[in-house]
């Protein structure tokens, strides 16, 4: 059985999306025959600005991805912070650099999920994913929402919880809030769910004649 490759591509400024990405990777790698790999998109802010923003160092164990490497994967999970209801500019810049892949529709038919972090309740827990779908549509990729398949965790009312039927999410507030156990559970579930979906879509080799 050939390996199904899932690329988890993210941008994280303060570490919230990174934490979600690592949990998603665990869920995806729990599916037999799936190899999930973490990638980060290039930073566009200068080091001086990042220092003033008190942003931590980028993870040294996660390589930067180039647009042309996307063709190697069978499926994706894209993660980013929300900026006024849309993906952060760093991730948009990465998608803008995929024009050659768009021209050949090299990613058409490949499934992709979306996860995110927002500041507060009005920060776009649904809108961030909805606006990101435009990037997938132009590439012909298949958006894979989780719906309400996560179960009772989708209806939690006794604690603050990010995420929606579009995918896993968290709240960063002023930066001090970290993803909760329930949010991380949903991230793990999304990784498993999208990996299983990707595995089902991967073409099987023809039997030997």
C-alpha positions in Angstrom: 0.0 0.0 0.0 1.6 3.3 -1.0 2.0 6.0 1.6 -0.5 8.8 1.7 1.3 12.1 2.3 -0.5 14.9 4.2 1.2 18.3 4.4 0.3 20.5 7.4 1.3 23.9 6.3 1.0 26.8 8.8 2.0 30.3 9.8 2.3 31.0 13.5 3.4 34.3 15.1 3.0 33.6 18.8 2.8 29.8 18.8 -1.0 29.2 19.0 -1.3 27.9 15.5 1.9 25.9 15.9 0.4 24.1 18.9 -2.7 23.2 16.9 -0.6 22.0 14.0 1.4 19.6 16.1 -1.8 18.1 17.5 -3.2 17.8 14.0 0.0 16.0 12.9 -0.5 13.5 15.7 -4.0 12.8 14.6 -3.1 12.4 11.0 -0.1 10.2 11.7 -2.4 7.9 13.7 -4.1 6.8 10.5 -2.4 3.7 9.1 -0.5 4.4 5.9 -0.5 8.1 6.3 2.7 10.2 6.7 1.9 13.7 8.0 4.6 16.4 7.8 4.8 19.9 9.3 5.8 22.9 7.2 5.8 26.6 7.9 5.5 29.4 5.3 8.2 32.1 5.1 8.0 35.1 7.4 7.5 38.4 5.7 8.1 40.7 8.6 11.7 42.0 9.3 13.5 40.7 12.4 13.4 44.2 13.9 9.6 44.3 13.7 9.3 40.8 15.2 11.5 41.9 18.1 9.3 44.9 18.8 6.2 42.6 18.7 8.0 40.2 21.1 7.4 37.3 18.8 9.2 34.1 19.8 11.6 32.3 17.5 10.2 30.2 14.8 10.3 26.4 15.4 13.7 25.1 14.3 12.4 21.6 13.7 9.8 22.7 11.1 11.2 23.5 7.6 10.0 26.3 5.4 8.0 25.1 2.4 8.3 26.3 -1.2 5.2 26.5 -3.4 6.4 23.9 -5.8 6.7 21.3 -2.9 2.9 21.3 -2.6 2.6 18.9 -5.5 4.3 16.2 -3.5 1.4 15.9 -1.1 -1.9 14.0 -1.5 -3.7 16.3 0.9 -3.3 19.3 3.1 -4.2 21.1 6.3 -3.6 24.8 6.2 -3.4 26.8 9.4 -3.0 30.5 10.2 -4.0 33.4 12.5 -6.9 35.5 11.5 -6.4 39.2 10.5 -9.8 41.0 10.2 -11.6 37.8 9.2 -9.0 36.6 6.7 -5.8 34.6 6.7 -2.6 36.4 7.9 -0.7 38.3 5.1 2.2 35.9 5.4 0.0 33.0 4.4 -1.7 35.0 1.7 1.7 35.9 0.3 2.5 32.2 0.1 -0.7 31.4 -1.7 0.1 34.4 -4.1 3.3 32.6 -5.0 1.5 29.5 -6.2 0.5 31.1 -9.5 2.5 28.5 -11.5 0.7 25.7 -9.8 -2.6 27.5 -10.5 -1.7 27.9 -14.2 -1.3 24.1 -14.6 -4.0 23.2 -12.0 -1.4 20.9 -10.4 -3.3 20.8 -7.1 -6.8 20.2 -8.5 -8.7 17.4 -6.9 -6.5 17.3 -3.7 -8.4 17.6 -0.4 -7.6 20.3 2.1 -8.7 21.3 5.6 -8.3 24.6 7.4 -7.5 25.5 11.0 -6.9 28.9 12.6 -6.5 31.2 15.6 -8.4 34.4 16.3 -8.1 37.0 19.0 -11.7 37.1 20.4 -15.2 35.9 19.6 -15.8 38.4 16.9 -12.5 37.6 15.2 -13.7 35.2 12.6 -14.0 31.7 13.9 -16.1 30.9 10.8 -15.3 33.8 8.5 -11.5 33.1 8.5 -12.1 29.6 7.1 -14.9 30.8 4.7 -12.7 33.5 3.1 -9.8 31.0 2.8 -11.9 28.7 0.7 -11.4 31.0 -2.2 -7.8 30.0 -2.4 -8.7 26.4 -2.6 -11.4 26.9 -5.2 -9.1 28.7 -7.6 -6.7 25.7 -7.4 -9.5 23.2 -7.8 -8.8 21.7 -4.4 -11.5 20.0 -2.4 -12.4 21.7 0.9 -12.9 19.2 3.7 -14.9 20.6 6.7 -15.4 18.5 9.7 -19.1 19.4 10.0 -20.4 18.3 13.4 -18.7 14.9 13.3 -16.5 15.8 16.4 -19.6 15.0 18.5 -20.5 16.6 21.9 -17.4 18.8 21.9 -19.0 20.9 19.1 -21.8 21.8 21.5 -19.7 22.7 24.5 -21.3 25.7 26.3 -19.5 25.6 29.7 -16.2 26.9 28.5 -14.8 29.1 25.8 -14.0 27.0 22.8 -12.7 27.9 19.3 -13.4 26.0 16.1 -16.5 25.4 14.1 -18.0 23.1 11.5 -15.3 24.5 9.1 -12.4 23.1 11.2 -10.4 23.4 14.4 -9.7 26.8 16.0 -8.5 28.5 19.1 -8.7 31.9 20.8 -5.4 33.8 21.5 -7.0 36.8 23.3 -4.1 39.1 24.1 -1.7 36.3 23.4 -1.6 34.9 26.9 -4.4 32.4 26.3 -3.2 29.0 25.1 -5.3 26.3 23.2 -7.4 24.4 25.7 -7.5 20.6 26.0 -10.8 20.5 24.1 -9.5 22.7 21.3 -6.5 20.4 21.0 -8.7 17.4 21.0 -10.7 18.9 18.1 -7.4 19.6 16.3 -6.3 16.0 16.8 -9.7 14.8 15.4 -9.4 17.1 12.4 -6.0 15.7 11.5 -7.4 12.2 11.7 -10.5 13.1 9.8 -8.7 14.8 6.9 -6.1 12.1 6.7 -8.7 9.4 6.4 -10.5 11.4 3.7 -7.2 11.9 1.8 -6.4 8.3 2.0 -9.7 7.3 0.5 -9.2 9.7 -2.4 -5.6 8.6 -3.2 -5.6 6.5 -6.4 -4.7 2.9 -5.8 -2.1 1.2 -8.0 -3.5 -1.1 -10.6 -3.0 -4.8 -9.9 -0.3 -6.6 -11.8 -1.6 -8.4 -14.9 
